[in-house]
């Protein structure tokens, strides 16, 4: 069935003007924007930049390392052969205006703070947990611990700030460094045994909440270790971004389950109907139909493309975002969801899971 209006169902992009760019670490940049009127976000959320590079639209997500009352800021690490990171570092300058989807993400603190908050970060993953640490320290509730895996504490992103906060809050903030290239000591890599030993030394470990951000393999190691220690799954939170080297993870085959499908979708006062061919994702088919949905990583990691399924069924090629309970409640990732029924009804809800 043709779609006559070709509605734009994605969120309206923001216009963000760059006010300053500062070096961070050996090869990163801290980019600050002028705060738009009516700006709202929660610490731990991220922006999805909508960029035009060499005539091609490219999307990348970056955590906001600023607090809501401050000018928005993101940190970008130069990735070898990374299209977007190299372009941002080489070409953007103060005064330029970038487009972004509104802040989103659920890597946020619970409304009721536990007695112990544990943050585990590797490399540039510190960007996502930094505002959560600041928020928790400002609340003056509970104890905060950061386990930071990096090459060197003196070149690590925000290392000086973190060491200062540890000095200013000796009874509330504990910093644990795991450096692969320290200046004057043997390397200390964070692995299963070291993490287990460290967490076991904390009396409140079973009452804590754990927030993780870093490379996929790193977070998988941390989750496995915490699970082995019988830390409740509901107490473990992680931020998933597909890095520029992870964007084409294959996932499982869905060729035998996928079917052609007619999709009906409603968002507010807009609606659309389009067809999906066998072997296409919901997002791929929407793009071909000229229908604009929210998305970023296109690989089942970040959750930007989350939709709610009212009726019909799908199978995911890869899902590193939704829990079993959320899948059972009808949430899907359009970027990796393949219809398995001839008709599928999707809708927008006011809140994400």
Secondary structure by P-SEA (a helix, b strand, c coil): cccccccccccbbbbbbbccccccccbbbbbbccccccccccccbbbbbbcccccbbbbbbbcccccccccbbbbbbbccccaaaaaaaccccccbbbbbcccccccccccccccbbbbbbcccccccaaaaaaaaaaacccbbbbbccccccccccaaaaaaaaaaaccccbbbbbbcccccccccccccaaaaaaaaaaccccccbbbbbbccaaaaaaaaaaaaaaccccccbbbbbbbcccccccccccccccbbbbbbbbbcccccccccccccccaaaaaaaacbbbbbcccccccccbbbbbccccccccccccccaaaaaacccccccccccccbbbbbbccccc
